[in-house]
Amino acid sequence: MAWTDERVELLKKLWSEGLSASQIAGRLGGVTRNAVIGKVHRLGLSGRATSSRSSVPRPRRSPAQRQTRAPSMTFGTRGNVALKPTFEEEYEVAPTPAPVEELVIPLHERASILTLKESMCRWPIGDPTEEGFHFCGRKKTGTLPYCEHHARMAYQPVQARRREKRSASG
């Protein structure tokens, strides 16, 4: 689209009437809002008085006026509700499971990465960078990758984990 003399005159007229760049682009057709803004700047057209804003600043309320509002009784949460504070009264407290101790696995049941089979427990024991590292190697439970003992350690109830975190941090 080329800026003809007629279109430039119409642009000047609409700009002086106070139309926005988007409105002018719509009336002219075939031109974007940014093209209108660019042409206005190249023509050096003056800024316009805005009708929605006043040059007089808005009076501010005093602290006494701000306190007249009743405080909200609900606790709002912004952002992720997973991080919303929870209160102990909202949940039933389940009995704490007994601490699970590490199994002592006989040497003939231990598995290395090379001897590990599909039917064996894949629970890692020790530091992988050290020589004594091995996997549990006992018979696994159902579709889980661990034996019954290690499955209980891996899949704890949610409430038990929350309580443990609170007691550790408190």
DSSP file with accessible surface (Angstrom, degrees, kcal/mol):
  #  RESIDUE AA STRUCTURE BP1 BP2  ACC     N-H-->O    O-->H-N    N-H-->O    O-->H-N    TCO  KAPPA ALPHA  PHI   PSI    X-CA   Y-CA   Z-CA
    1    1 A M              0   0  115      0, 0.0     2,-0.3     0, 0.0    29,-0.0   0.000 360.0 360.0 360.0 132.7    0.0    0.0    0.0
    2    2 A A        -     0   0   71      1,-0.0     2,-1.2     0, 0.0     5,-0.1  -0.784 360.0-118.3-102.1 148.2    1.3    3.4   -1.0
    3    3 A W        -     0   0   56     -2,-0.3     2,-0.1     4,-0.1    -1,-0.0  -0.728  37.9-169.1 -86.3  98.2    0.6    6.6    1.0
    4    4 A T     >  -     0   0   57     -2,-1.2     4,-2.4     1,-0.1     5,-0.2  -0.405  36.4-106.2 -79.9 166.1   -1.2    8.7   -1.6
    5    5 A D  H  > S+     0   0  130      1,-0.2     4,-2.3     2,-0.2     5,-0.2   0.887 121.4  51.9 -60.9 -37.6   -1.9   12.4   -1.0
    6    6 A E  H  > S+     0   0  143      2,-0.2     4,-2.3     1,-0.2    -1,-0.2   0.915 110.6  47.4 -66.1 -41.5   -5.6   11.7   -0.3
    7    7 A R  H  > S+     0   0   55      2,-0.2     4,-2.5     1,-0.2    -2,-0.2   0.884 111.1  51.2 -69.1 -36.3   -4.7    9.0    2.3
    8    8 A V  H  X S+     0   0   15     -4,-2.4     4,-2.6     2,-0.2    -1,-0.2   0.923 110.8  48.7 -66.4 -41.0   -2.2   11.2    4.0
    9    9 A E  H  X S+     0   0  114     -4,-2.3     4,-2.4     2,-0.2    -2,-0.2   0.907 111.8  48.8 -64.5 -40.9   -4.8   14.0    4.3
   10   10 A L  H  X S+     0   0   68     -4,-2.3     4,-2.9     2,-0.2     5,-0.3   0.914 110.4  52.2 -64.6 -40.0   -7.4   11.6    5.6
   11   11 A L  H  X S+     0   0    0     -4,-2.5     4,-2.7     1,-0.2    -2,-0.2   0.943 110.2  47.8 -60.0 -47.1   -4.8   10.3    8.1
   12   12 A K  H  X S+     0   0   76     -4,-2.6     4,-2.3     2,-0.2    -1,-0.2   0.908 113.1  48.6 -60.9 -42.6   -4.1   13.9    9.3
   13   13 A K  H  X S+     0   0  111     -4,-2.4     4,-1.5     2,-0.2    -2,-0.2   0.948 114.1  44.5 -63.7 -48.3   -7.8   14.6    9.6
   14   14 A L  H  <>S+     0   0    3     -4,-2.9     5,-2.0     1,-0.2     4,-0.4   0.879 112.8  52.7 -66.2 -35.7   -8.5   11.5   11.6
   15   15 A W  H ><5S+     0   0   37     -4,-2.7     3,-1.2    -5,-0.3    -1,-0.2   0.919 108.9  48.8 -65.8 -41.6   -5.5   12.0   13.8
   16   16 A S  H 3<5S+     0   0   94     -4,-2.3    -1,-0.2     1,-0.3    -2,-0.2   0.787 104.5  60.4 -70.1 -25.3   -6.6   15.6   14.7
   17   17 A E  T 3<5S-     0   0  100     -4,-1.5    -1,-0.3    -5,-0.2    -2,-0.2   0.580 120.2-110.3 -75.5 -11.7  -10.1   14.3   15.5
   18   18 A G  T < 5 +     0   0   44     -3,-1.2    -3,-0.2    -4,-0.4    33,-0.1   0.599  62.0 154.8  96.4  12.0   -8.5   12.1   18.2
   19   19 A L      < -     0   0   22     -5,-2.0    -1,-0.2     1,-0.1     2,-0.1  -0.401  44.9-111.7 -70.8 151.6   -8.9    8.6   16.7
   20   20 A S     >  -     0   0   44      1,-0.1     4,-2.5    -2,-0.1     5,-0.2  -0.336  26.4-107.9 -77.1 165.9   -6.5    6.0   17.8
   21   21 A A  H  > S+     0   0   11      1,-0.2     4,-2.5     2,-0.2     5,-0.2   0.877 121.4  52.5 -62.6 -36.0   -3.9    4.5   15.4
   22   22 A S  H  > S+     0   0   65      2,-0.2     4,-2.1     1,-0.2    -1,-0.2   0.915 109.8  47.9 -65.8 -42.1   -5.9    1.2   15.3
   23   23 A Q  H  > S+     0   0  108      2,-0.2     4,-2.1     1,-0.2    -2,-0.2   0.909 112.3  49.4 -65.5 -40.3   -9.1    3.1   14.4
   24   24 A I  H  X S+     0   0    0     -4,-2.5     4,-2.9     2,-0.2     5,-0.3   0.931 109.3  51.8 -64.8 -42.7   -7.4    5.1   11.7
   25   25 A A  H  X S+     0   0   10     -4,-2.5     4,-2.5     1,-0.2     6,-0.5   0.903 109.7  50.6 -60.8 -39.2   -5.9    1.9   10.2
   26   26 A G  H  < S+     0   0   61     -4,-2.1    -1,-0.2     2,-0.2    -2,-0.2   0.896 112.4  45.8 -65.4 -40.4   -9.3    0.4   10.1
   27   27 A R  H  < S+     0   0  158     -4,-2.1    -2,-0.2     1,-0.2    -1,-0.2   0.894 116.4  44.7 -70.4 -39.2  -10.8    3.4    8.4
   28   28 A L  H  < S-     0   0   16     -4,-2.9    -2,-0.2    -5,-0.2    -1,-0.2   0.882  98.4-155.6 -72.5 -39.7   -8.0    3.6    5.8
   29   29 A G     <  +     0   0   33     -4,-2.5    -3,-0.1    -5,-0.3     3,-0.1   0.419  65.6  50.0  74.0 142.9   -7.9   -0.1    5.1
   30   30 A G  S    S+     0   0   71      1,-0.2     2,-0.3    -4,-0.1    -4,-0.1   0.670  94.9  91.6  72.9  15.9   -4.9   -2.0    3.8
   31   31 A V        -     0   0   21     -6,-0.5    -2,-0.2     4,-0.0    -1,-0.2  -0.990  68.8-127.8-142.0 147.2   -2.6   -0.5    6.5
   32   32 A T     >  -     0   0   90     -2,-0.3     4,-1.9     1,-0.1     5,-0.1  -0.495  27.1-111.1 -91.9 167.1   -1.6   -1.6   10.0
   33   33 A R  H  > S+     0   0  122      1,-0.2     4,-2.4     2,-0.2     5,-0.2   0.907 120.1  52.6 -59.8 -42.6   -1.7    0.3   13.2
   34   34 A N  H  > S+     0   0  110      1,-0.2     4,-2.6     2,-0.2    -1,-0.2   0.859 105.7  53.8 -65.9 -33.7    2.2    0.4   13.3
   35   35 A A  H  > S+     0   0   31      2,-0.2     4,-2.4     1,-0.2    -1,-0.2   0.903 108.9  49.5 -65.6 -39.0    2.2    1.8    9.7
   36   36 A V  H  X S+     0   0    0     -4,-1.9     4,-2.6     2,-0.2    -2,-0.2   0.941 111.4  48.3 -63.8 -46.1   -0.1    4.6   10.9
   37   37 A I  H  X S+     0   0   47     -4,-2.4     4,-2.3     1,-0.2    -2,-0.2   0.930 111.9  50.0 -61.3 -43.4    2.1    5.3   13.9
   38   38 A G  H  X S+     0   0   22     -4,-2.6     4,-2.5     1,-0.2    -1,-0.2   0.920 111.5  47.6 -60.9 -43.6    5.2    5.4   11.7
   39   39 A K  H  X S+     0   0   38     -4,-2.4     4,-2.5     2,-0.2    -1,-0.2   0.907 109.3  53.9 -66.1 -39.6    3.6    7.8    9.2
   40   40 A V  H  X>S+     0   0    5     -4,-2.6     5,-2.0     1,-0.2     4,-0.8   0.929 111.6  45.7 -59.8 -43.3    2.4   10.1   12.0
   41   41 A H  H  <5S+     0   0  143     -4,-2.3     3,-0.5     1,-0.2    -2,-0.2   0.909 112.4  49.9 -67.8 -40.6    6.0   10.3   13.3
   42   42 A R  H  <5S+     0   0  162     -4,-2.5    -1,-0.2     1,-0.2    -2,-0.2   0.862 111.4  49.2 -66.2 -34.1    7.5   10.8    9.9
   43   43 A L  H  <5S-     0   0   60     -4,-2.5    -1,-0.2    -5,-0.2    -2,-0.2   0.642 108.3-129.7 -76.9 -15.3    4.9   13.6    9.2
   44   44 A G  T  <5 +     0   0   59     -4,-0.8    -3,-0.2    -3,-0.5     2,-0.1   0.816  39.4 177.4  72.5  28.8    5.8   15.1   12.6
   45   45 A L      < -     0   0   48     -5,-2.0    -1,-0.2    -6,-0.2     3,-0.1  -0.434  30.6-112.0 -67.4 141.6    2.2   15.4   13.7
   46   46 A S        -     0   0   95      1,-0.1    -1,-0.1    -2,-0.1    -2,-0.0  -0.284  32.3 -97.5 -73.4 158.1    1.8   16.7   17.2
   47   47 A G        -     0   0   69      1,-0.1     2,-0.3     3,-0.0    -1,-0.1  -0.257  41.2-127.0 -67.0 159.9    0.5   14.7   20.0
   48   48 A R        -     0   0   84     -3,-0.1     2,-0.3   -30,-0.0    -1,-0.1  -0.775  19.5-101.4-110.5 160.5   -3.1   15.0   20.9
   49   49 A A        -     0   0  103     -2,-0.3     2,-0.4     1,-0.0    -1,-0.0  -0.603  40.1-131.8 -75.6 132.5   -4.8   15.8   24.2
   50   50 A T        -     0   0   88     -2,-0.3    -1,-0.0     1,-0.1   -32,-0.0  -0.711  11.3-157.8 -90.5 140.1   -6.2   12.6   25.6
   51   51 A S  S    S+     0   0  127     -2,-0.4    -1,-0.1     1,-0.1    -2,-0.0   0.752  86.8  55.6 -86.7 -24.1   -9.7   12.6   26.8
   52   52 A S  S    S+     0   0  106      2,-0.0     2,-0.4     1,-0.0    -1,-0.1   0.755 102.8  58.7 -84.5 -21.6   -9.5    9.7   29.2
   53   53 A R  S    S-     0   0  194      2,-0.0     2,-0.3     0, 0.0    -3,-0.1  -0.842  70.2-146.3-111.8 147.4   -6.7   11.1   31.4
   54   54 A S        -     0   0   90     -2,-0.4     4,-0.1     2,-0.2    -3,-0.1  -0.787  15.5-137.4-108.1 151.3   -6.5   14.3   33.3
   55   55 A S  S    S+     0   0  124     -2,-0.3    -1,-0.1     2,-0.1    -2,-0.0   0.665  86.7  86.0 -79.0 -16.0   -3.5   16.4   33.9
   56   56 A V  S    S-     0   0  101      1,-0.0    -2,-0.2     3,-0.0     0, 0.0  -0.744  88.2-119.5 -86.0 125.7   -4.5   16.9   37.5
   57   57 A P        -     0   0  112      0, 0.0    -2,-0.1     0, 0.0    -1,-0.0  -0.311  30.2-103.4 -65.5 149.4   -3.3   14.0   39.7
   58   58 A R        -     0   0  220     -4,-0.1     2,-0.2     1,-0.1     0, 0.0  -0.469  39.0-108.0 -70.0 138.1   -5.9   11.9   41.5
   59   59 A P        -     0   0  118      0, 0.0     2,-0.3     0, 0.0    -1,-0.1  -0.476  34.4-129.8 -68.9 138.7   -6.2   12.7   45.2
   60   60 A R        -     0   0  230     -2,-0.2     2,-0.2     1,-0.1     0, 0.0  -0.643  17.7-115.4 -90.0 148.0   -4.8    9.9   47.4
   61   61 A R        -     0   0  144     -2,-0.3    -1,-0.1     1,-0.1     5,-0.0  -0.538  29.9-118.1 -79.4 147.5   -6.7    8.4   50.2
   62   62 A S     >  -     0   0   53     -2,-0.2     4,-1.8     1,-0.1     3,-0.5  -0.374  28.8-105.4 -77.3 161.5   -5.3    8.9   53.7
   63   63 A P  H  > S+     0   0   86      0, 0.0     4,-1.3     0, 0.0    -1,-0.1   0.861 122.1  57.0 -56.7 -33.1   -4.3    5.8   55.7
   64   64 A A  H  4 S+     0   0   74      1,-0.2     4,-0.3     2,-0.2     3,-0.2   0.898 106.3  49.0 -66.5 -37.8   -7.5    6.2   57.8
   65   65 A Q  H >4 S+     0   0   99     -3,-0.5     3,-1.0     1,-0.2     4,-0.2   0.857 107.8  54.8 -69.4 -33.2   -9.6    6.0   54.7
   66   66 A R  H >< S+     0   0  125     -4,-1.8     3,-0.8     1,-0.2    -1,-0.2   0.803 101.6  58.8 -70.0 -27.5   -7.8    2.9   53.6
   67   67 A Q  T 3< S+     0   0  154     -4,-1.3    -1,-0.2     1,-0.2    -2,-0.2   0.550  81.8  84.8 -79.8  -6.8   -8.5    1.1   56.8
   68   68 A T  T <   +     0   0  114     -3,-1.0    -1,-0.2    -4,-0.3     2,-0.2   0.718  69.1  96.0 -71.1 -17.5  -12.3    1.4   56.5
   69   69 A R  S <  S-     0   0  197     -3,-0.8    -3,-0.0    -4,-0.2     0, 0.0  -0.483  83.5-115.5 -73.1 140.8  -12.5   -1.7   54.4
   70   70 A A        -     0   0   86     -2,-0.2    -1,-0.1     1,-0.1    -2,-0.1  -0.573  34.6-113.4 -74.8 134.7  -13.3   -5.0   56.2
   71   71 A P        -     0   0  111      0, 0.0     2,-0.2     0, 0.0    -1,-0.1  -0.376  31.8-107.7 -69.1 148.2  -10.5   -7.4   56.1
   72   72 A S        -     0   0   90      1,-0.1     4,-0.1     2,-0.1     0, 0.0  -0.518  17.8-153.2 -75.1 140.4  -11.0  -10.6   54.1
   73   73 A M  S    S+     0   0  168     -2,-0.2     2,-0.3     2,-0.1    -1,-0.1   0.507  71.8  81.6 -91.9  -6.5  -11.4  -13.8   56.2
   74   74 A T  S    S-     0   0  106      1,-0.0     2,-0.8     0, 0.0    -2,-0.1  -0.733  79.3-126.6 -99.2 152.6  -10.2  -16.1   53.5
   75   75 A F        -     0   0  151     -2,-0.3     2,-0.2     2,-0.0    -2,-0.1  -0.857  28.0-150.5 -97.5 108.7   -6.5  -16.7   52.7
   76   76 A G        -     0   0   74     -2,-0.8     2,-0.5    -4,-0.1    -4,-0.0  -0.490   4.1-152.2 -78.4 150.4   -5.9  -16.0   49.1
   77   77 A T        -     0   0   47     -2,-0.2     2,-0.4     2,-0.1     4,-0.1  -0.990   3.7-158.4-124.1 128.1   -3.2  -17.9   47.2
   78   78 A R        -     0   0  242     -2,-0.5     2,-0.2     2,-0.1    -2,-0.0  -0.842  61.2  -2.9-102.3 143.7   -1.5  -16.4   44.2
   79   79 A G  S    S+     0   0   71     -2,-0.4     2,-0.2     2,-0.0    -2,-0.1  -0.518 118.6  19.2  83.2-145.8    0.2  -18.7   41.7
   80   80 A N    >   -     0   0  100     -2,-0.2     3,-1.4     1,-0.2    -2,-0.1  -0.403  58.7-153.8 -69.3 122.0    0.4  -22.4   42.1
   81   81 A V  G >  S+     0   0  108      1,-0.3     3,-1.4    -2,-0.2    -1,-0.2   0.648  89.1  76.3 -72.6 -12.6   -2.2  -23.8   44.5
   82   82 A A  G 3  S+     0   0   79      1,-0.3    -1,-0.3     0, 0.0    -2,-0.1   0.776  94.8  51.5 -65.7 -22.5    0.1  -26.7   45.3
   83   83 A L  G <  S+     0   0  142     -3,-1.4    -1,-0.3     2,-0.1    -2,-0.2   0.372  81.3 125.6 -94.3   4.3    2.1  -24.3   47.4
   84   84 A K  S <  S-     0   0  103     -3,-1.4    -7,-0.1     1,-0.1    -3,-0.0  -0.383  72.4-102.7 -63.9 136.2   -0.9  -23.1   49.3
   85   85 A P        -     0   0   82      0, 0.0     2,-0.3     0, 0.0    -1,-0.1  -0.354  37.6-152.7 -62.3 139.6   -0.4  -23.4   53.1
   86   86 A T        -     0   0   63     -3,-0.1     2,-0.4    -2,-0.0     3,-0.0  -0.832   3.0-140.2-112.3 153.8   -2.2  -26.3   54.6
   87   87 A F    >   -     0   0   86     -2,-0.3     3,-1.8     1,-0.1     4,-0.4  -0.916  15.9-128.8-118.9 140.9   -3.4  -26.6   58.1
   88   88 A E  G >  S+     0   0   76     -2,-0.4     3,-1.4     1,-0.3    -1,-0.1   0.805 104.1  65.3 -57.4 -32.6   -3.2  -29.7   60.3
   89   89 A E  G 3  S+     0   0  164      1,-0.3    -1,-0.3     3,-0.0    -3,-0.0   0.751  91.7  65.0 -65.3 -22.3   -6.9  -29.5   61.3
   90   90 A E  G <  S+     0   0  121     -3,-1.8     2,-0.4     2,-0.0    -1,-0.3   0.695  99.6  58.2 -74.4 -18.0   -7.9  -30.2   57.6
   91   91 A Y  S <  S-     0   0   70     -3,-1.4     2,-0.3    -4,-0.4     0, 0.0  -0.877  79.3-123.4-119.3 146.4   -6.4  -33.7   57.6
   92   92 A E        -     0   0  181     -2,-0.4     2,-0.7     1,-0.0    -2,-0.0  -0.667  35.5-122.7 -78.4 138.6   -7.0  -36.9   59.5
   93   93 A V        -     0   0   93     -2,-0.3     3,-0.1     3,-0.0    -1,-0.0  -0.747  24.9-152.2 -89.2 117.6   -3.7  -38.0   61.0
   94   94 A A        -     0   0   45     -2,-0.7     2,-0.0     1,-0.1    -3,-0.0  -0.548  32.2 -89.9 -83.4 152.2   -2.8  -41.5   59.9
   95   95 A P        -     0   0  121      0, 0.0    -1,-0.1     0, 0.0    65,-0.1  -0.374  46.5-110.1 -62.7 140.9   -0.7  -43.7   62.1
   96   96 A T        -     0   0   98      1,-0.1     2,-0.0    -3,-0.1    -3,-0.0  -0.579  32.0-122.6 -74.1 127.6    3.0  -43.3   61.4
   97   97 A P        -     0   0   65      0, 0.0     3,-0.1     0, 0.0    -1,-0.1  -0.372  34.8 -95.7 -67.9 151.2    4.5  -46.4   59.7
   98   98 A A        -     0   0   81      1,-0.1     2,-0.0    -2,-0.0     0, 0.0  -0.358  50.3 -93.7 -64.3 143.1    7.4  -48.0   61.5
   99   99 A P        -     0   0  120      0, 0.0     2,-0.5     0, 0.0    -1,-0.1  -0.362  39.7-127.4 -61.3 138.6   10.7  -46.9   60.2
  100  100 A V        -     0   0   56     -3,-0.1     2,-0.2    52,-0.1     3,-0.0  -0.774  20.8-149.7 -92.5 125.8   12.0  -49.3   57.5
  101  101 A E        -     0   0  161     -2,-0.5     2,-0.1     1,-0.1     0, 0.0  -0.647  26.8 -97.0 -92.7 153.9   15.5  -50.6   58.1
  102  102 A E        -     0   0   91     -2,-0.2     2,-0.2     1,-0.1    -1,-0.1  -0.425  40.7-118.9 -71.5 138.4   17.9  -51.5   55.3
  103  103 A L        -     0   0   51     -2,-0.1     2,-0.7     1,-0.0    -1,-0.1  -0.494  12.2-131.3 -73.8 146.5   18.0  -55.2   54.4
  104  104 A V        -     0   0  134     -2,-0.2    -1,-0.0     0, 0.0     0, 0.0  -0.903  27.9-157.2 -96.6 114.7   21.1  -57.2   54.7
  105  105 A I        -     0   0    5     -2,-0.7     5,-0.1     2,-0.0    32,-0.0  -0.837  15.2-121.5-100.4 124.3   21.3  -59.0   51.4
  106  106 A P    >>  -     0   0   55      0, 0.0     3,-1.4     0, 0.0     4,-1.0  -0.248  26.6-112.8 -59.8 152.1   23.4  -62.2   51.3
  107  107 A L  G >4 S+     0   0  138      1,-0.3     3,-0.5     2,-0.2    -2,-0.0   0.859 115.0  57.0 -56.4 -37.4   26.3  -62.2   48.8
  108  108 A H  G 34 S+     0   0  157      1,-0.2    -1,-0.3     3,-0.0    -3,-0.0   0.713 108.0  48.3 -72.4 -16.8   24.6  -64.8   46.5
  109  109 A E  G <4 S+     0   0   65     -3,-1.4    -1,-0.2     2,-0.1    -2,-0.2   0.629  87.9 103.9 -93.7 -16.6   21.5  -62.7   46.1
  110  110 A R    <<  -     0   0   99     -4,-1.0     2,-0.4    -3,-0.5    26,-0.2  -0.355  57.5-154.7 -66.3 148.0   23.3  -59.4   45.3
  111  111 A A  B     -A  135   0A   1     24,-2.1    24,-3.2    10,-0.1     2,-0.2  -0.973   6.9-153.3-128.7 139.5   23.2  -58.4   41.6
  112  112 A S     >  -     0   0   51     -2,-0.4     4,-1.3    22,-0.2     3,-0.4  -0.499  43.3 -95.6 -94.8 175.9   25.6  -56.2   39.6
  113  113 A I  T  4 S+     0   0  124      1,-0.2    -1,-0.1     2,-0.2     3,-0.1   0.841 127.4  50.7 -62.5 -28.1   24.5  -54.3   36.5
  114  114 A L  T  4 S+     0   0  161      1,-0.2    -1,-0.2     3,-0.0    -3,-0.0   0.799 115.1  39.8 -80.4 -29.3   25.7  -57.2   34.4
  115  115 A T  T  4 S+     0   0   69     -3,-0.4    -2,-0.2     2,-0.1    -1,-0.2   0.487  85.2 119.1 -99.2  -3.2   23.8  -59.9   36.4
  116  116 A L     <  -     0   0   34     -4,-1.3     2,-0.2    -3,-0.1     6,-0.1  -0.441  45.1-167.8 -67.5 128.7   20.6  -58.0   36.9
  117  117 A K    >   -     0   0  129     -2,-0.2     3,-1.8     4,-0.1    20,-0.1  -0.728  35.8-101.2-115.0 168.1   17.6  -59.7   35.3
  118  118 A E  T 3  S+     0   0  137      1,-0.3     4,-0.1    -2,-0.2    -1,-0.1   0.826 120.1  50.9 -56.7 -35.6   14.0  -58.7   34.6
  119  119 A S  T 3  S+     0   0   73      2,-0.1    21,-2.2    20,-0.1    -1,-0.3   0.417  94.4  96.1 -87.8   4.0   12.6  -60.6   37.7
  120  120 A M  B <  S-C  139   0B  43     -3,-1.8    19,-0.2    19,-0.2     2,-0.2  -0.679  82.9-101.9-100.3 151.5   15.1  -59.1   40.2
  121  121 A C        -     0   0    0     17,-2.8    16,-1.8    -2,-0.3    25,-0.3  -0.470  25.1-156.7 -67.4 133.1   14.7  -56.1   42.5
  122  122 A R        +     0   0   77     23,-2.7    24,-0.1    -2,-0.2    -1,-0.1   0.097  41.8 138.3-101.2  20.2   16.5  -53.0   41.1
  123  123 A W        -     0   0   48     22,-0.1    13,-1.9     1,-0.1     2,-0.2  -0.537  51.0-133.2 -69.5 120.9   17.0  -51.2   44.4
  124  124 A P  E     -B  135   0A  64      0, 0.0     2,-0.5     0, 0.0    11,-0.2  -0.551  19.7-164.0 -78.1 139.6   20.5  -49.7   44.3
  125  125 A I  E     -B  134   0A  32      9,-3.0     9,-2.0    -2,-0.2     2,-0.1  -0.986  50.9  -5.1-127.7 122.4   22.7  -50.2   47.5
  126  126 A G  S    S-     0   0   61     -2,-0.5     7,-0.1     7,-0.2     3,-0.0  -0.411 101.5 -39.1  95.8-172.4   25.8  -48.2   48.1
  127  127 A D    >   -     0   0   66     -2,-0.1     3,-2.2     1,-0.1     6,-0.3  -0.818  44.8-141.8 -94.8 124.1   27.6  -45.6   46.1
  128  128 A P  T 3  S+     0   0   92      0, 0.0    -1,-0.1     0, 0.0     5,-0.1   0.736 100.9  58.6 -58.8 -20.8   27.8  -46.4   42.3
  129  129 A T  T 3  S+     0   0  122      3,-0.0     2,-0.2    -3,-0.0    -3,-0.0   0.585  95.8  79.6 -85.6  -7.9   31.4  -45.0   42.2
  130  130 A E  S X  S-     0   0  126     -3,-2.2     3,-1.3     1,-0.1     0, 0.0  -0.654  85.4-119.2-101.5 161.5   32.6  -47.5   44.8
  131  131 A E  T 3  S+     0   0  201      1,-0.3    -1,-0.1    -2,-0.2    -2,-0.0   0.832 107.2  59.1 -67.3 -34.0   33.5  -51.2   44.4
  132  132 A G  T 3  S+     0   0   59     -5,-0.0    -1,-0.3     2,-0.0    -7,-0.0   0.436  75.3 127.8 -79.6   3.5   30.9  -52.6   46.8
  133  133 A F    <   +     0   0   53     -3,-1.3     2,-0.3    -6,-0.3    -7,-0.2  -0.354  29.6 146.9 -65.2 137.9   27.9  -51.1   44.9
  134  134 A H  E     - B   0 125A  22     -9,-2.0    -9,-3.0   -22,-0.1     2,-0.3  -0.951  43.4-107.8-157.0 174.7   25.2  -53.6   44.0
  135  135 A F  E     -AB 111 124A  27    -24,-3.2   -24,-2.1    -2,-0.3   -13,-0.1  -0.778  35.7-110.4-107.5 158.0   21.5  -54.0   43.5
  136  136 A C        -     0   0    0    -13,-1.9   -14,-0.2    -2,-0.3    -1,-0.1   0.940  38.0-169.4 -54.7 -55.8   19.2  -55.9   45.9
  137  137 A G        +     0   0   10    -16,-1.8    -1,-0.1     1,-0.2     3,-0.1   0.417  34.5 133.0  82.8  -4.2   18.6  -58.8   43.4
  138  138 A R  S    S-     0   0   92      1,-0.1   -17,-2.8   -18,-0.1    -1,-0.2  -0.248  73.3 -72.4 -72.0 171.9   15.8  -60.4   45.4
  139  139 A K  B     -C  120   0B 175    -19,-0.2     9,-0.4    -3,-0.1   -19,-0.2  -0.444  56.8-127.7 -68.2 129.4   12.5  -61.5   43.6
  140  140 A K        -     0   0   39    -21,-2.2     2,-0.6    -2,-0.2     7,-0.3  -0.346  17.1-110.8 -80.0 162.7   10.5  -58.4   42.7
  141  141 A T    >   -     0   0   58      5,-2.6     3,-1.9     3,-0.1     5,-0.3  -0.820  60.1 -63.4 -97.3 118.4    6.8  -57.8   43.5
  142  142 A G  T 3  S-     0   0   66     -2,-0.6    -2,-0.1     1,-0.3     0, 0.0  -0.120 112.3 -18.7  50.0-127.7    4.3  -57.9   40.6
  143  143 A T  T 3  S+     0   0  139      2,-0.0    -1,-0.3    -3,-0.0    -3,-0.0   0.486 111.0 106.0 -91.0  -5.4    4.9  -55.1   38.1
  144  144 A L  S <  S-     0   0   58     -3,-1.9    -3,-0.1     2,-0.1     7,-0.1  -0.451  74.2-130.5 -73.2 152.6    7.0  -53.0   40.5
  145  145 A P  S    S+     0   0   40      0, 0.0   -23,-2.7     0, 0.0     2,-0.3   0.454  84.4  66.8 -81.5   2.4   10.7  -52.8   39.9
  146  146 A Y  S    S-     0   0   53     -5,-0.3    -5,-2.6   -25,-0.3    -2,-0.1  -0.817  84.0-107.1-123.6 162.1   11.4  -53.6   43.6
  147  147 A C     >  -     0   0    4     -7,-0.3     4,-2.5    -2,-0.3     5,-0.2  -0.209  51.1 -91.9 -72.9 174.3   11.0  -56.5   46.1
  148  148 A E  H  > S+     0   0  132     -9,-0.4     4,-1.8     1,-0.2     5,-0.2   0.911 125.5  50.2 -58.6 -44.0    8.3  -56.1   48.8
  149  149 A H  H  > S+     0   0   21      1,-0.2     4,-1.2     2,-0.2    -1,-0.2   0.948 115.2  40.9 -61.7 -49.2   10.7  -54.5   51.3
  150  150 A H  H  > S+     0   0    0      1,-0.2     4,-2.4     2,-0.2    -1,-0.2   0.803 109.1  60.2 -74.9 -26.1   12.1  -51.9   48.9
  151  151 A A  H  X S+     0   0   13     -4,-2.5     4,-2.7     1,-0.2    -1,-0.2   0.899 103.0  52.6 -65.1 -38.2    8.6  -51.2   47.4
  152  152 A R  H  < S+     0   0  136     -4,-1.8    -1,-0.2    -5,-0.2    -2,-0.2   0.873 112.0  46.2 -64.5 -34.4    7.5  -50.2   50.9
  153  153 A M  H  < S+     0   0   43     -4,-1.2     3,-0.3    -5,-0.2    -2,-0.2   0.897 117.1  43.0 -73.0 -38.8   10.4  -47.8   51.1
  154  154 A A  H  < S+     0   0   35     -4,-2.4     2,-0.8     1,-0.2    -2,-0.2   0.869 115.0  46.9 -77.3 -37.8    9.9  -46.3   47.7
  155  155 A Y  S  < S+     0   0  128     -4,-2.7    -1,-0.2    -5,-0.2     3,-0.1  -0.682  73.5 164.9-112.7  79.8    6.1  -45.9   47.7
  156  156 A Q        -     0   0   60     -2,-0.8    -3,-0.1    -3,-0.3    -4,-0.0  -0.627  46.2 -93.6 -91.1 152.6    5.2  -44.3   51.0
  157  157 A P     >  -     0   0   84      0, 0.0     4,-1.6     0, 0.0     3,-0.2  -0.333  34.3-121.7 -61.7 147.9    1.7  -42.7   51.7
  158  158 A V  H  > S+     0   0   72      1,-0.2     4,-2.1     2,-0.2     5,-0.2   0.908 109.0  53.8 -60.3 -45.9    1.7  -39.0   50.9
  159  159 A Q  H  > S+     0   0   45      1,-0.2     4,-2.2     2,-0.2    -1,-0.2   0.887 105.2  54.3 -60.9 -38.5    0.6  -37.9   54.4
  160  160 A A  H  > S+     0   0    4      1,-0.2     4,-2.2    -3,-0.2    -1,-0.2   0.921 108.2  49.4 -62.8 -40.9    3.5  -39.8   56.0
  161  161 A R  H  X S+     0   0  109     -4,-1.6     4,-2.3     1,-0.2    -1,-0.2   0.915 109.7  51.4 -65.9 -39.5    6.0  -38.0   53.8
  162  162 A R  H  X S+     0   0   96     -4,-2.1     4,-2.2     1,-0.2    -1,-0.2   0.919 110.3  48.9 -63.6 -42.3    4.5  -34.6   54.7
  163  163 A R  H  X S+     0   0   41     -4,-2.2     4,-2.6     1,-0.2     5,-0.2   0.914 110.2  51.3 -63.5 -42.1    4.8  -35.3   58.4
  164  164 A E  H  X S+     0   0   91     -4,-2.2     4,-2.0     1,-0.2    -2,-0.2   0.912 109.9  49.4 -63.1 -39.4    8.4  -36.4   58.0
  165  165 A K  H  X S+     0   0  155     -4,-2.3     4,-2.1     2,-0.2    -1,-0.2   0.917 112.2  48.5 -64.6 -43.5    9.3  -33.2   56.2
  166  166 A R  H  X S+     0   0   87     -4,-2.2     4,-1.4     1,-0.2    -2,-0.2   0.921 113.0  46.6 -64.2 -42.5    7.6  -31.1   58.9
  167  167 A S  H  < S+     0   0   93     -4,-2.6    -1,-0.2     1,-0.2    -2,-0.2   0.864 113.0  50.0 -70.6 -31.7    9.3  -32.8   61.7
  168  168 A A  H  < S+     0   0   87     -4,-2.0    -1,-0.2    -5,-0.2    -2,-0.2   0.878 116.4  40.5 -72.0 -37.4   12.7  -32.7   60.0
  169  169 A S  H  <        0   0  102     -4,-2.1    -1,-0.2    -5,-0.2    -2,-0.2   0.660 360.0 360.0 -84.5 -17.5   12.4  -28.9   59.3
  170  170 A G     <        0   0   99     -4,-1.4    -3,-0.1    -5,-0.2    -2,-0.1   0.609 360.0 360.0 -90.0 360.0   10.8  -28.0   62.7
